[in-house]
Structures are given as C-alpha cells and as structure tokens.
Amino acid sequence: MPQPHLSIVIHNLQYLVESIKIMNTSSNKNPLVNQEPGSRKLIVSMAVAGFISGFIIIAIYLLTFDTIKENKARELREAVFEVLPGVERMQKLLFIDNKLAVIQADGMDDNMLFAGYDQQGKFIGYAIQGKGPGFQDTIQLLYGYLPSKQIMTSMKVLDSRETPGLGDKIYKDKHFVNEFKNHLMKHPIKAVKKGKKTKDYEIDAITGATISSKAVVRIMNQAFATWKPKISTSRETMGHDPVLQSGKRNQSEEHSKEQENTRTVQNTLRQE
C-alpha cells in the first residue's frame, strides 16, 4: 500500500483545515472583514470544498490503487489461459540480451510476453499483448500464437471504451471475434468491408464500427511485428523455445482455484 503518499495527503488536508480555522479567527477579530460582501465568502467556501473533494479523491485512489492493479493482473493471467487452449501453466518473459528471459516479478507489464505450457510442462505457445488507439480511447487486447504452426489461436479484448452498441462489438460480436480463431499469421491481417473477403489474411470489419475493427487489426499487426523477430531471435540464440522453470509454482492449480471461486460467486448470486 502506498502509505507514504496517503500520509502526505492527510497532512496537507490537516494543514488546510488549520488554515481555515486561522482565517475564521482573523475574520471574527476584524470587523471590517465581516462587512465584506457575502459573494467573497461564497467563493472561498466553494474553493475550500473543491480542495477537500480533491484530497478525498486522491486518498481514495491511493487506497484502491493496489487492489485495482491486482485485479487487472488477475484478469490478464486468466486471459492467457483463455487464448491458449490446452495451457495449464504459464510464465512471464522479457526480451533481454537477444533471448526471452523468465521474469519472476508478481506484477504485469505491457512489455511482457507470456509462454504457455501443458500439464507436463511442454511448451504450447505465446500470449501476445497489444495496445493502441481506437475510435474513442485505447484498446488493449491479448491473443495466442503458436509459432510451430504460425497461427493465432484466438483473441480477447481486455480493455475498451468504444461506443456502446457499435464499437463495443469488437468483443461482443461473436462473428468478428471468431474471425481470429486459428488465423494463419504468414501475412499481416487486413480488415475489409463485410462480404468482400477474397484473401485468407482478410477479415470482415464490423458494419458501423469500421474504425474500431481496423484499430483491432492494426494493434494486432503492430504487436506481431514487434514480437515475431524477437521470438525468432530468441530461438536462434537459445536453440529452443523457453523452458518451464523447475520449481516454479504450479499456476494451473492457481488457475483452477480462481475458476472455482468464480463459479462459487456466480452460484451464490443466482441463489440470491
């Protein structure tokens, strides 16, 4: 928890309250101040209320920051298992010294790549992150990639604020989402008008949400252009795909526990 930052906020809030008390005391002792127009007092009161509201917002943000960060990390970890079918274990990777190195850090980072393994520890594929501007705001997504077959297994949008009813179809429209399942990645993906596909690497854009559709494709192509040469270079340097480190915590058990907790909560809500 960022307690030092919170203590600074509380200290500043206390200082502000003491300053207000001093102002009120001075105002009561000076009869000329009491004769000033009421509009000035109203402005001061509004300013003080604004300061206090700002401090409260900052305090709440600092108190919930770690929880929000942990929830996003959990959602990203669950998405890795979702976009890579058959994966039971995973580990985080960074590209360092021309190879993919395993990272033991608890947090998640936009520059990380995720390697997925089956129950026996056999390498299956990678989960690649992508982020970029959409029509309304930044779109963040994740997709699975099998280098041995050069195919994208599936795609999942992690964060999006695209227009409800239109742009949000990039994750609600099953036809659009399914376009990326088992998609051959020998050529950059291209979004075309629905019904106009003539190439294997083309996908149908969503009618009424062409910009959002093309944004998803652009983000994927950019992420793939970034990671494909790194994956190839790492394999040339190491002579093999990343090996699951021995002694690493079995994340399949953690994943199963999270799924069980989710089912329990859902069953509780249905009973209520």
N, C-alpha and C positions, 0 to 999 in steps of 0.2 A: 504494500500500500504506500502511496506517495505521501506519507505523513508530514515530511518537512514542508512540502508545498501547502498542505492544508493548514499547518500551524501558522504559516505566513499570512494566509487569507484571514484566519481567525484574529491574528494580531492586528492586521490592518482594519478589520471590522471593529475591534475594540477601540482602536485609535480614533476611528471615525465617530463612534458613539461618544467618546470623551470630548472630542472637538465640538460635537453638537451641544453637549452639556455646557461647555465653556461659552459657546455662542449664546445660549439661552440665558446663562447667568449674566453675561455682559449686557444682554438686551434688557433684562429686568432692571439693572442698575442704571441704565442710561435712559432717561425719559424721552430724549429726542428720537432714540431708535424706535420706541413704542409708537411714535406718531407717524412712522413711515407708512406709506400705502400698503394695503394688505396684499397687493399683487406680488410684491417682492417676497413676502413670507411664503406665498403660494409657490413661487418659482423655486425658492430654497427647499421647501418641503418636497417638491417633485424631484429635485436633484438628489436630495438625500435618499428618497425612496428608490431612485434609479441606482444609486451606488449600492444600497443594501441588496437590491434584487440581483445586481451583477455579482456581488460577492457570494450570494446564495447559489446562483447558477454555477459559478466556478467551483464552489465547495462540493456541490452535488456531482459535478463532472469528475472531480478528483476522487471522490469516494467510489464512484461506479466505474472508473476507467479500467481497473484491473479485471473486473467482472466481465465487462464488455469485450475486452481483449481475449479473455479466456474462452468466452462463448464463440467468438469468431474463429479462434484456433480449433475449437472442437468441431465446429461446422465444416471447416476446411479439411480436417482429418477424416471426418465421416464421408465427405465428398470424394476423397481419394479412393476409398473402398467402393464407392458407387460407380465411378467412371472406369474402374479397372476390375472387370468381372473376374472372380476367382482369386482375388487378392485377399490374404488373411493377415499379412504383416506388411509393415512399411518402415522406411527410414528416410530422413531428410538429407538432401545433398546440396552442396555448393560447388561451383566450378572454381577450383584452386590449383595453380601450377599445372595447367593442361590436363586435369583429371577431375572427376566427380568425387569429392570427399564427403564422407559421412559427418553430419553435424549432430551433436548430442543436445543442443540447446532445446529448452522446453517450448519457447515461443515459435511463432510462424513469421516468415519474412517473404516479401514479394519476390525476392531473388532466389528463393529455394526451388529445387526440383524434388519430386518425391518418387522413390523407387518402390515398386510393389512386388511382393513375394507370396508364394502359396504356403500352405501349412508346413511343407517340408523345407521351406527356405529357398526354393527355386525361383530365380528371377522371372518375372512376367512382363513388366513394362514400366513406363513412367507416367506420372500425372503432371501435366504442364500447366502452370498458371499463366493467365493473360489478363491484362488490364488496359483500358483505353477509353477515350471519349465516345459517348453515344449521342443520341439526339438531345436528351435532357441533361444527363450527367454521366459520370464514369460508370462503365460496365466492367465488372470483374467476373471472370469465369475460370473454369478448370476443365481439362479434357485428358483422356487417357490416350497413350500412344504405345504401340507395340513395335519396336524397332526391327525385330526379326521379320515382321510381315509388312512393315511400313504402313500401318493402318491406324486411324483414330478409332478407338473403341466406342466412345460416347462423349457427350459434352454436358456440362452443368453450369448454369449461371448462378454465381454466388451472391452477387450484389448488383442491383439495378434499380434505377428510379425513372425508367422510361414511362411514357404516357400510359396511364391505365386504359385498358380496352384496345390499345393499339400497340405501342412499343413493348408493353409487358408480355406480348405474345412470343417474344424471343425465348421465354421459358414456359409459357402456358400452352402454346400451340404445339401439340404432340407431333404433327407432321413436320414442322420446322426442326424441332429437337431431334427427331428420328432421322433427319437428313444426314446427321453427322455420325450415325452409328455405323461402325465398320467401314468408314470412308477411307479410300486409298489416298495416301499423302505424297504421291510422286509428283504432284503439281499443285501450286497454290490454289486454294479454294476460290471460287467465284460465285457471287450471288447474282442470279438473273431473274427476270420477270417470270412469275409463276406460269408454268406450262411451256416455257421457252428453252428448257434444258436440252442440250444436244451433246454435251461432253460429260464424262464420268466425274470430273472435278467440279462441275457446276451444281448448285443447289437452288431450290426455289425460294426467292425472297418472299416475305410476308406482305400480302396486299394491304396497303395502308400504313405499313411500317417498314418501308424500303430502307430508310436511313438507318434504323435500328438493326435491321437484318444485315446490311452491309457493314455496320460497325462491328457486329459479332464476328463476321468473316475476316475483317481487317485485323482485329485483335488476335484471332487465331493464327493468321498467316504471319503476323509480326512475332508472336511468341515462338512459333515453329522455326522461323528464320533465325531467331536468336539461339534456340536450344539445339537444333539439329546438328550444326557444326560442332558444338561443344560436346554433344553426346558421341559423335563420331571421333573427335579428337581424344576424348577420354578413353574410348575403347581401343584406339590405336596405341595410346600411352600405356594403358594397363594390360591390354591383351584380352580383356574380358569385361562383362557387364559388372556393375557394382555388386559386391558380395554382401549378403546379410551378415552383419557382425555377430559373432558368437557372444552369448551372454547378454545380448540386447533384450530388453523387456518384451515379452510376447504381446504385441499390440493387438493380436486377434482376440485375446481374452478381454482386453480393454474395450475393443470394438463391440464384442458380444455383450459385455456388461452395459455399455451405453445403449445398445439396441433394446435390451431387456428393460432398462429404466424407462426408455421412451414408450415401450408397449404398456408398462405399468401405469404411467401417467395417462396415456390415451384411454385405457380401460377404466381408470378412476373417473375421468371426465365423462365418459359415456354413462357410467352408473349414476353420476350426479345429474 
